[in-house]
């Protein structure tokens, strides 16, 4: 079976797949998008005059690249690549060609980082619309799809701010698309920035108007002496009106103070470790070798060695870091149990899961303030443990040093050479 015949089988298979799989939320990543990607990939491939075999590899990857959305939304590239592998193995395609198809599909994962010409062509075909007049329409579909999938409510201002950042960071990988589409992409970026600036201004004016209206109403109530009369009965309502700026200042100052105290503790521990290291080095290098001559100093020397070693151990324990597992589940996010403000709770999670959690937290004020509260509490717990160990280390060093000096004096005075 030649490459052209096999490509026709791929096309028929993917068409049937989209006909038998449907998700109302996928208003952008649907069969229409796949057809357009294949169309653009064909045009770019013709420009580079690919041979028939490379042409097949590229278009097979283009047909399969978004089929994974109907299998899983978590890692659709892997799902699509596995689906392609399964079908192509049935067609007895050589393993090395299957690897090339899968690699091209994986290259479309954001952020894109293609390494071969075929991967660069597919990546550019996938985001071809960024430099065309169809950008605005497709951007609206992307927003609707994203909100439906993640159960969010990003308004047009929030979404288009993200779109501006994406356009700024994106670059086409082939010379063909750079020459053909960069100018159109820059035009779309400038128009989108202008709209975002306009919407931001309107929103700021709306907020300012509402604040002014609220202040005027409050002033009228005060003039009519209504506020003093309902002050006590109005307290339950005021619980809902939190002093946002004051709360944020409180969290910021508390976090800064905790960080300052933590730095002070680390510096104190570092001083203690350094001093005792010098003491241990001096005793081991100078005194131990002479104990056979001064047997009366064995006990005082042992005391100061033990004291320095214990002080160092507790000082090290005070500064030794500990890490949580670094994972969380979506159930933790939905139940607001996880604190995403501390890296130890997410450093092993994929970016998509962390972004989902942060989006949910930023949309929910109670979740956000709860996370800030847990973060402050956790910092306090760590500080308490650190200072407790540090206090033990200093007590051992202080009282142990006193005992050791007294032991040296007694040994020298009563048991020294006469």
PyMOL commands that set and color helices and strands:
alter all, ss='L'
color gray80, all
select helices_A, chain A and resi 3-20+31-47+52-64+67-70+76-90+95-106+117-126+128-131+135-150+156-169+175-223+226-230+235-238+244-290+295-319+330-334+343-345+351-363+365-414
alter helices_A, ss='H'
color red, helices_A
deselect
rebuild
show_as cartoon
